[in-house]
Amino acid sequence: MSLASPFAPTVRAAHTLLGLIVIAALSAGCGNSSKASGPPPPPTVKVESVVEKDVPIYGEWVGTTVGYVTAQISARVSGYLVSQGKGG
């Protein structure tokens, strides 16, 4: 009884062919690199001159604030405030 497959020569030929294709593909990148161009030119940029001046520092945010202690404020008397006195 023979353990060899009837497809052994075909499989061996396929592996050999596959190996040759891989070697050819890998060696294709090892060609002459003299055709490669140099680095790309630097990008064009806009340049402004420096001006020294005072600039206000501020920030604007939208939000809601909540106090640490919440207290109800209500009037002790009824009516409207017509005028406010100055000094005491």
N, CA, C and O of each residue as an XYZ file, in Angstrom:
352
protein
N       0.824     -1.164      0.000
C       0.000      0.000      0.000
C       0.880      1.243      0.000
O       1.781      1.370      0.829
N       0.630      2.118     -0.889
C       1.451      3.312     -1.048
C       0.782      4.490     -0.360
O      -0.418      4.715     -0.523
N       1.580      5.259      0.428
C       1.048      6.433      1.112
C       1.145      7.693      0.255
O       0.599      8.727      0.639
N       1.803      7.642     -0.864
C       1.958      8.802     -1.730
C       0.652      9.096     -2.445
O      -0.036      8.187     -2.909
N       0.325     10.359     -2.525
C      -0.908     10.782     -3.188
C      -0.665     10.863     -4.687
O       0.445     11.176     -5.121
N      -1.687     10.587     -5.477
C      -1.498     10.707     -6.932
C      -1.326     12.165     -7.361
O      -0.895     12.433     -8.483
N      -1.671     13.133     -6.451
C      -1.551     14.549     -6.801
C      -0.249     15.174     -6.288
O      -0.066     16.386     -6.406
N       0.663     14.364     -5.718
C       1.901     14.875     -5.143
C       2.745     15.647     -6.161
O       3.217     16.730     -5.816
N       2.966     15.175     -7.374
C       3.760     15.961     -8.336
C       3.082     17.295     -8.679
O       3.771     18.295     -8.884
N       1.761     17.324     -8.743
C       1.037     18.552     -9.075
C       1.139     19.557     -7.928
O       1.314     20.752     -8.168
N       1.031     19.087     -6.694
C       1.129     19.963     -5.531
C       2.546     20.516     -5.433
O       2.731     21.697     -5.139
N       3.545     19.673     -5.676
C       4.936     20.127     -5.616
C       5.188     21.193     -6.678
O       5.865     22.185     -6.409
N       4.658     21.001     -7.865
C       4.832     21.981     -8.941
C       4.118     23.291     -8.592
O       4.612     24.376     -8.902
N       2.972     23.183     -7.957
C       2.231     24.387     -7.567
C       2.994     25.162     -6.502
O       3.045     26.391     -6.564
N       3.580     24.487     -5.540
C       4.368     25.154     -4.499
C       5.616     25.814     -5.095
O       5.986     26.921     -4.703
N       6.254     25.134     -6.038
C       7.431     25.693     -6.688
C       7.060     26.951     -7.479
O       7.763     27.959     -7.423
N       5.955     26.878     -8.208
C       5.490     28.031     -8.983
C       5.124     29.187     -8.061
O       5.456     30.337     -8.347
N       4.451     28.895     -6.973
C       4.082     29.934     -6.004
C       5.331     30.569     -5.394
O       5.380     31.788     -5.227
N       6.325     29.776     -5.065
C       7.580     30.304     -4.528
C       8.280     31.217     -5.518
O       8.795     32.268     -5.136
N       8.306     30.826     -6.788
C       8.933     31.662     -7.810
C       8.192     32.987     -7.986
O       8.822     34.024     -8.191
N       6.876     32.962     -7.909
C       6.088     34.193     -8.033
C       6.369     35.125     -6.860
O       6.501     36.335     -7.046
N       6.460     34.571     -5.661
C       6.745     35.387     -4.475
C       8.141     36.004     -4.580
O       8.314     37.184     -4.277
N       9.119     35.237     -4.997
C      10.486     35.746     -5.148
C      10.525     36.844     -6.206
O      11.193     37.860     -6.015
N       9.825     36.654     -7.312
C       9.811     37.662     -8.381
C       9.140     38.945     -7.898
O       9.594     40.040     -8.228
N       8.072     38.820     -7.126
C       7.365     40.008     -6.630
C       8.218     40.772     -5.626
O       8.239     42.003     -5.639
N       8.922     40.053     -4.756
C       9.757     40.707     -3.761
C      10.989     41.354     -4.380
O      11.425     42.411     -3.923
N      11.553     40.735     -5.412
C      12.756     41.295     -6.028
C      12.422     42.429     -6.990
O      13.330     43.150     -7.404
N      11.176     42.616     -7.357
C      10.798     43.708     -8.253
C      11.015     45.063     -7.584
O      11.260     46.050     -8.279
N      10.932     45.137     -6.278
C      11.143     46.386     -5.570
C      12.604     46.727     -5.377
O      12.914     47.803     -4.865
N      13.505     45.857     -5.764
C      14.935     46.086     -5.565
C      15.590     46.675     -6.798
O      16.803     46.549     -6.962
N      14.833     47.305     -7.660
C      15.382     47.852     -8.900
C      16.175     49.120     -8.653
O      16.423     49.495     -7.507
N      16.575     49.783     -9.737
C      17.359     51.006     -9.680
C      16.485     52.134     -9.135
O      15.402     52.395     -9.660
N      16.953     52.794     -8.092
C      16.171     53.855     -7.472
C      16.586     55.235     -7.981
O      16.211     56.241     -7.379
N      17.352     55.309     -9.075
C      17.790     56.604     -9.594
C      16.632     57.369    -10.220
O      16.717     58.588    -10.370
N      15.568     56.696    -10.581
C      14.412     57.362    -11.166
C      13.555     58.046    -10.108
O      12.685     58.850    -10.444
N      13.784     57.744     -8.857
C      12.978     58.335     -7.784
C      13.282     59.825     -7.677
O      14.441     60.238     -7.732
N      12.241     60.616     -7.527
C      12.427     62.059     -7.414
C      12.797     62.431     -5.986
O      12.644     61.629     -5.065
N      13.278     63.637     -5.815
C      13.669     64.119     -4.499
C      12.441     64.448     -3.665
O      11.315     64.149     -4.063
N      12.660     65.063     -2.511
C      11.532     65.414     -1.649
C      10.664     66.477     -2.313
O      11.156     67.235     -3.149
N       9.392     66.548     -1.960
C       8.509     67.539     -2.571
C       8.922     68.948     -2.163
O       9.542     69.119     -1.113
N       8.596     69.956     -2.959
C       8.962     71.324     -2.607
C       8.200     71.770     -1.362
O       7.109     71.268     -1.090
N       8.767     72.708     -0.607
C       8.074     73.164      0.605
C       6.781     73.887      0.247
O       6.699     74.521     -0.805
N       5.764     73.800      1.113
C       4.486     74.447      0.814
C       4.598     75.972      0.898
O       5.433     76.503      1.630
N       3.758     76.656      0.148
C       3.718     78.115      0.186
C       2.880     78.546      1.379
O       1.757     78.075      1.564
N       3.437     79.449      2.194
C       2.729     79.923      3.375
C       2.683     81.440      3.379
O       3.548     82.090      2.792
N       1.676     82.013      4.038
C       1.534     83.449      4.163
C       2.208     83.882      5.466
O       2.003     83.264      6.511
N       3.013     84.945      5.401
C       3.746     85.420      6.571
C       3.278     86.821      6.912
O       3.183     87.677      6.033
N       2.988     87.061      8.175
C       2.575     88.376      8.661
C       3.651     88.919      9.571
O       4.337     88.163     10.259
N       3.800     90.249      9.576
C       4.768     90.852     10.491
C       4.160     90.930     11.883
O       2.941     90.995     12.039
N       5.024     90.922     12.890
C       4.590     90.921     14.281
C       4.297     92.347     14.715
O       5.102     93.251     14.490
N       3.124     92.548     15.345
C       2.733     93.848     15.862
C       2.481     93.698     17.349
O       1.707     92.838     17.769
N       3.138     94.542     18.157
C       2.956     94.477     19.599
C       1.834     95.422     20.000
O       1.894     96.616     19.709
N       0.798     94.889     20.676
C      -0.305     95.709     21.153
C      -0.994     94.994     22.305
O      -0.840     93.785     22.482
N      -1.757     95.754     23.085
C      -2.505     95.177     24.196
C      -3.751     94.486     23.663
O      -4.459     95.020     22.810
N      -3.996     93.328     24.163
C      -5.160     92.547     23.757
C      -5.942     92.197     25.013
O      -5.377     91.642     25.956
N      -7.244     92.515     25.042
C      -8.020     92.161     26.241
C      -8.179     90.653     26.364
O      -8.329     89.945     25.368
N      -8.143     90.177     27.599
C      -8.327     88.758     27.867
C      -9.714     88.571     28.465
O     -10.003     89.098     29.539
N     -10.547     87.849     27.799
C     -11.902     87.615     28.283
C     -12.391     86.270     27.761
O     -11.835     85.696     26.825
N     -13.424     85.804     28.385
C     -14.040     84.557     27.943
C     -15.549     84.660     28.060
O     -16.063     85.288     28.986
N     -16.250     84.058     27.141
C     -17.711     84.045     27.165
C     -18.192     82.604     27.130
O     -17.800     81.825     26.261
N     -19.038     82.265     28.076
C     -19.607     80.924     28.130
C     -21.091     81.023     28.408
O     -21.537     81.950     29.084
N     -21.836     80.109     27.909
C     -23.272     80.036     28.175
C     -23.473     78.952     29.210
O     -22.960     77.841     29.074
N     -24.235     79.288     30.261
C     -24.447     78.280     31.283
C     -25.420     78.761     32.335
O     -25.961     79.862     32.241
N     -25.635     77.951     33.309
C     -26.519     78.257     34.432
C     -25.736     78.065     35.710
O     -24.979     77.105     35.850
N     -25.923     78.993     36.649
C     -25.237     78.858     37.926
C     -26.232     78.496     39.007
O     -27.388     78.917     38.962
N     -25.800     77.737     39.951
C     -26.619     77.344     41.088
C     -25.790     77.618     42.338
O     -24.631     77.214     42.432
N     -26.400     78.307     43.287
C     -25.692     78.639     44.511
C     -25.459     77.423     45.390
O     -26.117     76.393     45.247
N     -24.505     77.568     46.305
C     -24.198     76.483     47.222
C     -25.356     76.276     48.184
O     -25.707     75.144     48.518
N     -25.955     77.398     48.634
C     -27.127     77.349     49.509
C     -28.244     78.097     48.799
O     -28.059     79.239     48.380
N     -29.385     77.470     48.662
C     -30.519     78.107     48.017
C     -31.450     78.653     49.105
O     -31.843     77.939     50.027
N     -31.794     79.954     48.966
C     -32.658     80.591     49.967
C     -33.794     81.314     49.264
O     -33.605     81.892     48.193
N     -34.957     81.280     49.860
C     -36.097     82.019     49.350
C     -36.045     83.435     49.907
O     -35.900     83.622     51.115
N     -36.163     84.426     49.039
C     -36.179     85.825     49.466
C     -37.588     86.346     49.239
O     -38.116     86.276     48.129
N     -38.195     86.872     50.309
C     -39.544     87.439     50.190
C     -39.609     88.727     51.005
O     -38.875     88.900     51.978
N     -40.494     89.619     50.594
C     -40.637     90.910     51.272
C     -41.363     90.723     52.595
O     -42.208     89.838     52.734
N     -41.021     91.577     53.573
C     -41.703     91.538     54.871
C     -42.919     92.457     54.882
O     -43.812     92.317     55.718
N     -42.939     93.395     53.945
C     -44.067     94.330     53.844
C     -44.589     94.299     52.425
O     -43.891     93.855     51.514
N     -45.808     94.763     52.228
C     -46.373     94.798     50.878
C     -46.215     96.218     50.329
O     -46.041     97.161     51.100
N     -46.271     96.370     49.047
C     -46.176     97.683     48.408
C     -45.017     97.724     47.425
O     -44.371     96.715     47.143
N     -44.771     98.955     46.900
C     -43.714     99.177     45.907
C     -42.714    100.167     46.444
O     -43.084    101.035     47.235
N     -41.459    100.072     46.048
C     -40.420    100.994     46.429
C     -40.500    102.174     45.468
O     -40.292    102.021     44.264
N     -40.812    103.383     46.021
C     -40.960    104.583     45.197
C     -39.631    105.314     45.094
O     -39.265    105.752     44.004
N     -38.891    105.462     46.203
C     -37.590    106.104     46.171
C     -36.713    105.490     47.237
O     -37.191    104.844     48.169
N     -35.411    105.706     47.081
C     -34.457    105.136     48.026
C     -33.694    106.289     48.651
O     -33.161    107.145     47.944
N     -33.642    106.311     49.965
C     -32.957    107.390     50.667
C     -31.465    107.235     50.588
O     -30.952    106.126     50.438
N     -30.739    108.389     50.692
C     -29.278    108.368     50.637
C     -28.737    108.678     52.019
O     -29.177    109.625     52.670
N     -27.799    107.891     52.457
C     -27.102    108.134     53.705
C     -27.963    107.835     54.920
O     -29.089    107.355     54.788
N     -27.434    108.120     56.099
C     -28.167    107.711     57.255
C     -28.181    108.699     58.276
O     -28.776    108.487     59.333
